[in-house]
Amino acid sequence: MTRSDAGGRVHGRQRRRRETAVGRDARAYVRGLMEQVVPEQAWGVPAVADAGTAWAVKNGWLPRDATGPWVVHGVGRVTAGGRACLMAVLPDGNATKALGVTLVERRPERRAAFEERPAPAG
């Protein structure tokens, strides 16, 4: 289990996209998988996507131990408000998986604006 915040996840993805040794075909393959998740796992980040637009998501969930709180995360790409956005929602310490899923779905809906990062130089 890694320790990072949502901004770090999104920024890290942007940085890796520029610096990666993974080829265009491999990235397209992964993006295709993230755009075609089964309906039961199409929750979280897609909740803020503009109607009729494509989105990509990877959700994860794991109990910290047999009786402890759940970690439920969602990361992905959406078009929201007409802008392409990378988004990560990382609530921690959820009493149940269901509560974590609810938080991942509600958190993006509450955001009226998305943080914009300047395009990398060069």
C-alpha positions as a printed NumPy array, in Angstrom:
array([[  0.   ,   0.   ,   0.   ],
       [  1.451,   3.351,  -0.961],
       [  0.982,   6.679,   0.755],
       [  0.093,   9.543,  -1.549],
       [ -2.559,  12.186,  -1.89 ],
       [ -4.922,  12.775,  -4.805],
       [ -2.84 ,  15.614,  -6.239],
       [  0.244,  13.448,  -6.131],
       [ -1.5  ,  10.656,  -8.   ],
       [ -2.735,  12.944, -10.77 ],
       [  0.536,  14.874, -11.042],
       [  2.485,  11.607, -11.028],
       [  0.36 ,  10.279, -13.873],
       [  0.966,  13.438, -15.898],
       [  4.725,  13.223, -15.264],
       [  4.889,   9.52 , -16.145],
       [  2.985,  10.148, -19.36 ],
       [  5.809,  12.484, -20.449],
       [  8.697,  10.333, -19.161],
       [  7.458,   6.805, -19.714],
       [  9.288,   4.154, -21.66 ],
       [  5.951,   2.43 , -22.26 ],
       [  5.009,   2.724, -25.895],
       [  1.942,   4.385, -27.361],
       [  0.322,   1.016, -28.148],
       [  0.679,  -0.187, -24.548],
       [ -0.754,   3.072, -23.186],
       [ -3.681,   2.833, -25.613],
       [ -4.296,  -0.76 , -24.483],
       [ -4.434,   0.217, -20.791],
       [ -6.615,   3.247, -21.538],
       [ -8.965,   0.952, -23.48 ],
       [ -9.262,  -1.356, -20.479],
       [-10.   ,   1.606, -18.199],
       [-12.694,   2.805, -20.616],
       [-14.462,  -0.568, -20.641],
       [-14.851,  -1.621, -17.01 ],
       [-17.76 ,  -3.852, -16.053],
       [-20.859,  -1.897, -14.953],
       [-20.456,  -2.994, -11.314],
       [-17.084,  -1.213, -11.196],
       [-17.989,   1.925, -13.191],
       [-18.341,   4.073, -10.089],
       [-16.4  ,   6.984,  -8.67 ],
       [-14.659,   9.316, -11.104],
       [-17.185,   8.76 , -13.962],
       [-19.864,  10.379, -11.748],
       [-18.602,  13.832, -12.824],
       [-18.194,  13.134, -16.546],
       [-20.183,  15.291, -18.945],
       [-23.084,  13.326, -20.443],
       [-22.125,  11.454, -23.579],
       [-18.37 ,  11.784, -23.082],
       [-15.827,   8.999, -22.731],
       [-14.196,   8.335, -19.375],
       [-11.574,   5.968, -17.986],
       [-11.433,   4.675, -14.413],
       [ -9.479,   2.379, -12.124],
       [-10.996,   1.773,  -8.718],
       [ -9.426,  -0.109,  -5.859],
       [-10.608,  -1.32 ,  -2.477],
       [ -8.955,  -3.21 ,   0.328],
       [ -9.608,  -3.694,   4.038],
       [ -6.578,  -2.61 ,   6.068],
       [ -6.919,  -5.826,   8.08 ],
       [ -9.613,  -8.394,   8.871],
       [-11.594,  -6.03 ,  11.117],
       [-10.175,  -2.619,  10.237],
       [-11.26 ,   0.24 ,   8.043],
       [-11.45 ,   0.053,   4.253],
       [ -9.288,   1.938,   1.784],
       [-11.374,   2.714,  -1.321],
       [ -9.8  ,   4.745,  -4.144],
       [-10.775,   5.886,  -7.604],
       [ -8.55 ,   7.405, -10.286],
       [ -9.262,   8.211, -13.894],
       [ -9.874,  10.609, -16.733],
       [-13.108,  12.43 , -17.512],
       [-14.382,  15.383, -19.481],
       [-16.148,  17.648, -16.986],
       [-17.387,  21.117, -17.744],
       [-15.982,  20.691, -21.244],
       [-12.425,  20.143, -19.957],
       [-10.36 ,  16.97 , -19.953],
       [ -9.444,  16.233, -16.326],
       [ -7.348,  13.694, -14.505],
       [ -8.876,  12.967, -11.129],
       [ -8.049,  10.954,  -8.032],
       [-10.343,  10.485,  -5.028],
       [ -8.641,   8.738,  -2.12 ],
       [-10.777,   8.497,   1.034],
       [ -9.153,   6.415,   3.747],
       [-10.413,   4.786,   6.915],
       [-13.937,   3.919,   5.733],
       [-15.984,   1.744,   8.096],
       [-17.192,  -0.376,   5.166],
       [-16.453,  -0.814,   1.476],
       [-19.937,   0.546,   0.665],
       [-19.224,   3.755,   2.61 ],
       [-15.925,   4.188,   0.777],
       [-17.639,   3.754,  -2.606],
       [-20.241,   6.356,  -1.599],
       [-17.5  ,   8.828,  -0.634],
       [-15.604,   8.264,  -3.883],
       [-18.797,   8.96 ,  -5.825],
       [-19.847,  12.033,  -3.83 ],
       [-16.471,  13.712,  -3.47 ],
       [-16.042,  14.599,  -7.159],
       [-19.659,  15.783,  -7.45 ],
       [-19.016,  18.379,  -4.758],
       [-16.084,  19.903,  -6.612],
       [-17.186,  22.862,  -8.68 ],
       [-13.725,  23.455, -10.122],
       [-10.785,  21.265, -10.968],
       [ -7.205,  22.166, -10.293],
       [ -5.43 ,  23.119, -13.479],
       [ -1.723,  22.535, -13.809],
       [  0.315,  24.405, -16.409],
       [  1.441,  22.365, -19.399],
       [  4.993,  21.088, -18.998],
       [  7.721,  23.051, -20.736],
       [  9.519,  21.409, -23.62 ]])
